Amino acid sequence: MSVTLLVLHWTARLCGLVVAGAYLLIVLGDLSQPHATGPSTFLEWASIVLMTTACFALLVAWRWEWQGAAVSLIALALVAFLIRGSHTFHLALLVMALPGMLYASDCLAHRRLTHRV
């Protein structure tokens, strides 16, 4: 394995851990507030479920890169479709999608390298 592929592989993993950890801290912080009411609408519940799925998929991608990346990116694309009109939120989704894109790039680079040999 080349150094570039190794760096890409571990960058995807570390970014996935950072994103999943940050998301977990945000959710736990919101739920631990004494006056927190929690999600009340379908849109809020759907967004939380999809973003949690995306973060869980980033952890699954440690073992199954392609599947984890695909599930994460699809879940985040669905959230982006549900939440329209918020440019700041879409920038946050783009940051959350970065590890999935790195995993997909790593997987494609590995496949390309193995098919070329």
Secondary structure, DSSP 4 states (H G I P E B T S, - for coil): --HHHHHHHHHHHHHHHHHHHHHHHHHHHHHTSTT-----SHHHHHHHHHHHHHHHHHHHTTT-HHHHHHHHHHHHHHHHHHS-S-HHHHHHHHHHHHHHHHHHHHHHHHHHHHHH-
